[in-house]
Amino acid sequence: MTTPAKPAAVQIPAHLLTDRYWRALNHLFTQHCLLQRYLTTQYFDMEEGTVDSAALKRLSRPWSQSEKFMLNLALHLFNERLAKVNLSDMDYLDEFNKRLVIEALRSRFG
């Protein structure tokens, strides 16, 4: 019996990283230890330029509040319709993750 192939890791192409929406999402997904695991072809289609936000949200159901916040923020910065974010939930974050959030916000809005 063979095991299913593991989804391939994705690297967001350089031309998309000039886009502030992709840049912010990429920052959080590449710098956050849990989100890194899911930057794969299972959730990201680079040819179509899409993110399977519904699948990522289902996956995150058992995650901690801080982990869910980081995912939702990444999705929100990419497309505000994909996830709602309450910035007061940053209270759940440690200093490292707060710094990541501020860097992602600067990348998106700065």
C-alpha positions, 0 to 999 in steps of 0.5 A: 500500500502506498501513501499519498504524495505529500503536497509540494512546497510552494514558493510565491513567484517574484512577480507576485511579490511585487504585489502588496497583497501577496507580499504580506501573505508571503511574509506571514506564511514564510516566517510563522513556523506553523503557517510555513507547513501549509505553504503548499500546492494543496492550498496555493495555486500559483498558476491561478494566483489563488489561495484555498482559504476555506480549506485553510480555515477548516484545517485551523479549527483545532489551532490556538487563538494566536495561530488562528489569528495569524492565519486569518490576518494573512488571509485578510491582508491578501483579500479582506473578504477571505477573513475578518480580523479583530486586531484586539486578538493580538493580545494572544500573541507573543513578542515575536508574532507581534513583530511579524504582524507589524512587519506584514502590516507595513508590507501591505500598507506601508 
